[in-house]
């Protein structure tokens, strides 16, 4: 079952960027980070790459 996000192409706020960095530091997976930010996985991955953050791959 896929969850749908109502936020479509909205700019990232400073608070969201800070939260993204915090969650990456806690070594959470992409899916969990995206859900916590209520963003798509693709959007989260793009923002992390833009900020030079490396999201751990969950196995």
Biopython code that builds the backbone (N, CA, C, O; Angstrom):
import numpy as np
from Bio.PDB.StructureBuilder import StructureBuilder

atoms = [
    (1, "UNK", "N", (0.844, -1.181, 0.000)),
    (1, "UNK", "CA", (0.000, 0.000, 0.000)),
    (1, "UNK", "C", (0.888, 1.243, 0.000)),
    (1, "UNK", "O", (1.748, 1.397, 0.867)),
    (2, "UNK", "N", (0.686, 2.095, -0.938)),
    (2, "UNK", "CA", (1.506, 3.293, -1.069)),
    (2, "UNK", "C", (0.798, 4.490, -0.441)),
    (2, "UNK", "O", (-0.399, 4.703, -0.631)),
    (3, "UNK", "N", (1.575, 5.259, 0.310)),
    (3, "UNK", "CA", (1.007, 6.464, 0.910)),
    (3, "UNK", "C", (1.143, 7.614, -0.064)),
    (3, "UNK", "O", (2.147, 7.715, -0.770)),
    (4, "UNK", "N", (0.156, 8.472, -0.110)),
    (4, "UNK", "CA", (0.206, 9.614, -1.006)),
    (4, "UNK", "C", (0.489, 10.873, -0.199)),
    (4, "UNK", "O", (-0.044, 11.055, 0.896)),
    (5, "UNK", "N", (1.322, 11.729, -0.743)),
    (5, "UNK", "CA", (1.660, 12.967, -0.067)),
    (5, "UNK", "C", (0.928, 14.113, -0.740)),
    (5, "UNK", "O", (0.957, 14.242, -1.964)),
    (6, "UNK", "N", (0.283, 14.930, 0.042)),
    (6, "UNK", "CA", (-0.484, 16.049, -0.486)),
    (6, "UNK", "C", (0.405, 17.232, -0.826)),
    (6, "UNK", "O", (0.015, 18.095, -1.614)),
    (7, "UNK", "N", (1.593, 17.282, -0.242)),
    (7, "UNK", "CA", (2.512, 18.393, -0.482)),
    (7, "UNK", "C", (3.229, 18.140, -1.792)),
    (7, "UNK", "O", (4.054, 17.231, -1.881)),
    (8, "UNK", "N", (2.935, 18.913, -2.785)),
    (8, "UNK", "CA", (3.528, 18.692, -4.093)),
    (8, "UNK", "C", (4.430, 19.858, -4.471)),
    (8, "UNK", "O", (3.967, 20.987, -4.631)),
    (9, "UNK", "N", (5.721, 19.576, -4.612)),
    (9, "UNK", "CA", (6.713, 20.553, -5.052)),
    (9, "UNK", "C", (6.762, 21.814, -4.195)),
    (9, "UNK", "O", (6.841, 22.927, -4.716)),
    (10, "UNK", "N", (6.716, 21.634, -2.900)),
    (10, "UNK", "CA", (6.841, 22.788, -2.012)),
    (10, "UNK", "C", (8.293, 22.960, -1.617)),
    (10, "UNK", "O", (9.032, 21.984, -1.486)),
    (11, "UNK", "N", (8.694, 24.197, -1.428)),
    (11, "UNK", "CA", (10.063, 24.491, -1.019)),
    (11, "UNK", "C", (10.332, 23.913, 0.361)),
    (11, "UNK", "O", (9.424, 23.757, 1.178)),
    (12, "UNK", "N", (11.608, 23.597, 0.602)),
    (12, "UNK", "CA", (12.030, 23.078, 1.895)),
    (12, "UNK", "C", (12.197, 24.243, 2.865)),
    (12, "UNK", "O", (12.806, 25.257, 2.527)),
    (13, "UNK", "N", (11.660, 24.093, 4.060)),
    (13, "UNK", "CA", (11.826, 25.124, 5.080)),
    (13, "UNK", "C", (13.133, 24.853, 5.832)),
    (13, "UNK", "O", (13.684, 23.755, 5.763)),
    (14, "UNK", "N", (13.617, 25.864, 6.545)),
    (14, "UNK", "CA", (14.846, 25.703, 7.331)),
    (14, "UNK", "C", (14.672, 24.623, 8.389)),
    (14, "UNK", "O", (15.596, 23.850, 8.646)),
    (15, "UNK", "N", (13.500, 24.564, 9.002)),
    (15, "UNK", "CA", (13.238, 23.552, 10.024)),
    (15, "UNK", "C", (13.295, 22.144, 9.441)),
    (15, "UNK", "O", (13.815, 21.227, 10.077)),
    (16, "UNK", "N", (12.763, 21.974, 8.238)),
    (16, "UNK", "CA", (12.795, 20.657, 7.593)),
    (16, "UNK", "C", (14.224, 20.237, 7.266)),
    (16, "UNK", "O", (14.576, 19.066, 7.413)),
    (17, "UNK", "N", (15.041, 21.177, 6.829)),
    (17, "UNK", "CA", (16.433, 20.879, 6.498)),
    (17, "UNK", "C", (17.208, 20.478, 7.756)),
    (17, "UNK", "O", (18.012, 19.546, 7.727)),
    (18, "UNK", "N", (16.961, 21.183, 8.851)),
    (18, "UNK", "CA", (17.605, 20.847, 10.120)),
    (18, "UNK", "C", (17.169, 19.453, 10.575)),
    (18, "UNK", "O", (17.994, 18.656, 11.022)),
    (19, "UNK", "N", (15.880, 19.165, 10.461)),
    (19, "UNK", "CA", (15.364, 17.854, 10.853)),
    (19, "UNK", "C", (15.953, 16.759, 9.959)),
    (19, "UNK", "O", (16.276, 15.676, 10.447)),
    (20, "UNK", "N", (16.093, 17.025, 8.673)),
    (20, "UNK", "CA", (16.704, 16.071, 7.749)),
    (20, "UNK", "C", (18.128, 15.744, 8.192)),
    (20, "UNK", "O", (18.509, 14.575, 8.254)),
    (21, "UNK", "N", (18.911, 16.776, 8.498)),
    (21, "UNK", "CA", (20.294, 16.564, 8.936)),
    (21, "UNK", "C", (20.343, 15.761, 10.228)),
    (21, "UNK", "O", (21.196, 14.886, 10.380)),
    (22, "UNK", "N", (19.452, 16.043, 11.145)),
    (22, "UNK", "CA", (19.399, 15.319, 12.421)),
    (22, "UNK", "C", (19.074, 13.846, 12.204)),
    (22, "UNK", "O", (19.702, 12.976, 12.808)),
    (23, "UNK", "N", (18.102, 13.563, 11.350)),
    (23, "UNK", "CA", (17.702, 12.179, 11.100)),
    (23, "UNK", "C", (18.791, 11.403, 10.363)),
    (23, "UNK", "O", (18.973, 10.210, 10.601)),
    (24, "UNK", "N", (19.509, 12.072, 9.475)),
    (24, "UNK", "CA", (20.621, 11.420, 8.771)),
    (24, "UNK", "C", (21.728, 11.088, 9.770)),
    (24, "UNK", "O", (22.327, 10.014, 9.700)),
    (25, "UNK", "N", (22.001, 12.005, 10.698)),
    (25, "UNK", "CA", (23.023, 11.767, 11.723)),
    (25, "UNK", "C", (22.656, 10.582, 12.619)),
    (25, "UNK", "O", (23.534, 9.882, 13.123)),
    (26, "UNK", "N", (21.350, 10.363, 12.811)),
    (26, "UNK", "CA", (20.889, 9.232, 13.622)),
    (26, "UNK", "C", (20.898, 7.936, 12.819)),
    (26, "UNK", "O", (20.488, 6.889, 13.320)),
    (27, "UNK", "N", (21.364, 8.004, 11.572)),
    (27, "UNK", "CA", (21.495, 6.861, 10.672)),
    (27, "UNK", "C", (20.173, 6.157, 10.397)),
    (27, "UNK", "O", (20.117, 4.929, 10.348)),
    (28, "UNK", "N", (19.119, 6.929, 10.219)),
    (28, "UNK", "CA", (17.827, 6.367, 9.848)),
    (28, "UNK", "C", (17.821, 6.096, 8.346)),
    (28, "UNK", "O", (18.596, 6.694, 7.599)),
    (29, "UNK", "N", (16.960, 5.208, 7.913)),
    (29, "UNK", "CA", (16.838, 4.870, 6.504)),
    (29, "UNK", "C", (16.039, 5.919, 5.741)),
    (29, "UNK", "O", (15.350, 6.748, 6.335)),
    (30, "UNK", "N", (16.143, 5.868, 4.423)),
    (30, "UNK", "CA", (15.466, 6.838, 3.558)),
    (30, "UNK", "C", (13.960, 6.828, 3.766)),
    (30, "UNK", "O", (13.339, 7.885, 3.879)),
    (31, "UNK", "N", (13.379, 5.655, 3.818)),
    (31, "UNK", "CA", (11.926, 5.540, 3.959)),
    (31, "UNK", "C", (11.443, 6.184, 5.264)),
    (31, "UNK", "O", (10.445, 6.905, 5.280)),
    (32, "UNK", "N", (12.159, 5.916, 6.346)),
    (32, "UNK", "CA", (11.786, 6.460, 7.656)),
    (32, "UNK", "C", (11.953, 7.979, 7.692)),
    (32, "UNK", "O", (11.123, 8.686, 8.263)),
    (33, "UNK", "N", (13.021, 8.472, 7.085)),
    (33, "UNK", "CA", (13.259, 9.915, 7.053)),
    (33, "UNK", "C", (12.175, 10.612, 6.247)),
    (33, "UNK", "O", (11.626, 11.627, 6.676)),
    (34, "UNK", "N", (11.868, 10.061, 5.073)),
    (34, "UNK", "CA", (10.841, 10.653, 4.211)),
    (34, "UNK", "C", (9.486, 10.700, 4.930)),
    (34, "UNK", "O", (8.763, 11.692, 4.847)),
    (35, "UNK", "N", (9.159, 9.627, 5.626)),
    (35, "UNK", "CA", (7.886, 9.581, 6.347)),
    (35, "UNK", "C", (7.857, 10.601, 7.479)),
    (35, "UNK", "O", (6.840, 11.257, 7.701)),
    (36, "UNK", "N", (8.978, 10.735, 8.197)),
    (36, "UNK", "CA", (9.055, 11.690, 9.304)),
    (36, "UNK", "C", (8.912, 13.135, 8.810)),
    (36, "UNK", "O", (8.383, 13.994, 9.516)),
    (37, "UNK", "N", (9.388, 13.385, 7.597)),
    (37, "UNK", "CA", (9.316, 14.736, 7.032)),
    (37, "UNK", "C", (8.054, 14.961, 6.191)),
    (37, "UNK", "O", (7.829, 16.062, 5.689)),
    (38, "UNK", "N", (7.253, 13.939, 6.043)),
    (38, "UNK", "CA", (6.088, 13.929, 5.150)),
    (38, "UNK", "C", (6.468, 14.420, 3.748)),
    (38, "UNK", "O", (5.796, 15.262, 3.152)),
    (39, "UNK", "N", (7.560, 13.864, 3.259)),
    (39, "UNK", "CA", (8.061, 14.142, 1.916)),
    (39, "UNK", "C", (8.205, 12.812, 1.186)),
    (39, "UNK", "O", (8.248, 11.755, 1.815)),
    (40, "UNK", "N", (8.279, 12.867, -0.131)),
    (40, "UNK", "CA", (8.504, 11.643, -0.890)),
    (40, "UNK", "C", (9.952, 11.198, -0.709)),
    (40, "UNK", "O", (10.814, 12.000, -0.348)),
    (41, "UNK", "N", (10.212, 9.925, -0.960)),
    (41, "UNK", "CA", (11.571, 9.411, -0.845)),
    (41, "UNK", "C", (12.474, 10.099, -1.875)),
    (41, "UNK", "O", (13.621, 10.427, -1.574)),
    (42, "UNK", "N", (11.963, 10.312, -3.068)),
    (42, "UNK", "CA", (12.748, 10.946, -4.127)),
    (42, "UNK", "C", (13.120, 12.384, -3.743)),
    (42, "UNK", "O", (14.263, 12.801, -3.931)),
    (43, "UNK", "N", (12.175, 13.123, -3.218)),
    (43, "UNK", "CA", (12.424, 14.493, -2.797)),
    (43, "UNK", "C", (13.455, 14.537, -1.672)),
    (43, "UNK", "O", (14.354, 15.378, -1.666)),
    (44, "UNK", "N", (13.308, 13.617, -0.725)),
    (44, "UNK", "CA", (14.238, 13.549, 0.403)),
    (44, "UNK", "C", (15.642, 13.211, -0.072)),
    (44, "UNK", "O", (16.621, 13.800, 0.386)),
    (45, "UNK", "N", (15.736, 12.259, -0.993)),
    (45, "UNK", "CA", (17.032, 11.849, -1.529)),
    (45, "UNK", "C", (17.705, 13.008, -2.278)),
    (45, "UNK", "O", (18.911, 13.218, -2.147)),
    (46, "UNK", "N", (16.921, 13.753, -3.061)),
    (46, "UNK", "CA", (17.468, 14.892, -3.810)),
    (46, "UNK", "C", (17.976, 15.979, -2.868)),
    (46, "UNK", "O", (19.044, 16.549, -3.088)),
    (47, "UNK", "N", (17.208, 16.262, -1.820)),
    (47, "UNK", "CA", (17.614, 17.308, -0.874)),
    (47, "UNK", "C", (18.872, 16.890, -0.120)),
    (47, "UNK", "O", (19.763, 17.710, 0.107)),
    (48, "UNK", "N", (18.948, 15.628, 0.266)),
    (48, "UNK", "CA", (20.131, 15.131, 0.973)),
    (48, "UNK", "C", (21.364, 15.245, 0.074)),
    (48, "UNK", "O", (22.437, 15.631, 0.537)),
    (49, "UNK", "N", (21.213, 14.916, -1.190)),
    (49, "UNK", "CA", (22.334, 15.010, -2.131)),
    (49, "UNK", "C", (22.752, 16.466, -2.308)),
    (49, "UNK", "O", (23.944, 16.765, -2.379)),
    (50, "UNK", "N", (21.784, 17.366, -2.378)),
    (50, "UNK", "CA", (22.061, 18.793, -2.520)),
    (50, "UNK", "C", (22.850, 19.319, -1.326)),
    (50, "UNK", "O", (23.735, 20.162, -1.480)),
    (51, "UNK", "N", (22.525, 18.817, -0.136)),
    (51, "UNK", "CA", (23.211, 19.236, 1.094)),
    (51, "UNK", "C", (24.436, 18.372, 1.408)),
    (51, "UNK", "O", (25.045, 18.514, 2.468)),
    (52, "UNK", "N", (24.792, 17.477, 0.479)),
    (52, "UNK", "CA", (25.945, 16.581, 0.630)),
    (52, "UNK", "C", (25.821, 15.697, 1.876)),
    (52, "UNK", "O", (26.792, 15.493, 2.604)),
    (53, "UNK", "N", (24.618, 15.180, 2.109)),
    (53, "UNK", "CA", (24.364, 14.261, 3.210)),
    (53, "UNK", "C", (24.274, 12.858, 2.644)),
    (53, "UNK", "O", (23.725, 12.658, 1.560)),
    (54, "UNK", "N", (24.804, 11.893, 3.363)),
    (54, "UNK", "CA", (24.779, 10.509, 2.910)),
    (54, "UNK", "C", (23.799, 9.723, 3.772)),
    (54, "UNK", "O", (24.026, 9.534, 4.967)),
    (55, "UNK", "N", (22.712, 9.267, 3.162)),
    (55, "UNK", "CA", (21.704, 8.474, 3.870)),
    (55, "UNK", "C", (22.137, 7.014, 3.826)),
    (55, "UNK", "O", (22.463, 6.484, 2.764)),
    (56, "UNK", "N", (22.136, 6.375, 4.985)),
    (56, "UNK", "CA", (22.531, 4.975, 5.077)),
    (56, "UNK", "C", (21.504, 4.087, 4.388)),
    (56, "UNK", "O", (20.304, 4.359, 4.431)),
    (57, "UNK", "N", (21.980, 3.039, 3.762)),
    (57, "UNK", "CA", (21.085, 2.069, 3.130)),
    (57, "UNK", "C", (20.706, 1.026, 4.165)),
    (57, "UNK", "O", (21.570, 0.413, 4.792)),
    (58, "UNK", "N", (19.417, 0.833, 4.337)),
    (58, "UNK", "CA", (18.930, -0.141, 5.297)),
    (58, "UNK", "C", (18.842, -1.495, 4.621)),
    (58, "UNK", "O", (18.340, -1.606, 3.502)),
    (59, "UNK", "N", (19.330, -2.525, 5.299)),
    (59, "UNK", "CA", (19.310, -3.876, 4.716)),
    (59, "UNK", "C", (18.458, -4.805, 5.535)),
    (59, "UNK", "O", (18.325, -5.981, 5.196)),
]
sb = StructureBuilder()
sb.init_structure("model")
sb.init_model(0)
sb.init_chain("A")
sb.init_seg("    ")
for serial, (resi, resn, name, xyz) in enumerate(atoms, 1):
    if name == "N":
        sb.init_residue(resn, " ", resi, " ")
    sb.init_atom(name, np.array(xyz, "f"), 0.0, 1.0, " ", f" {name:<3s}", serial, name[0])
structure = sb.get_structure()
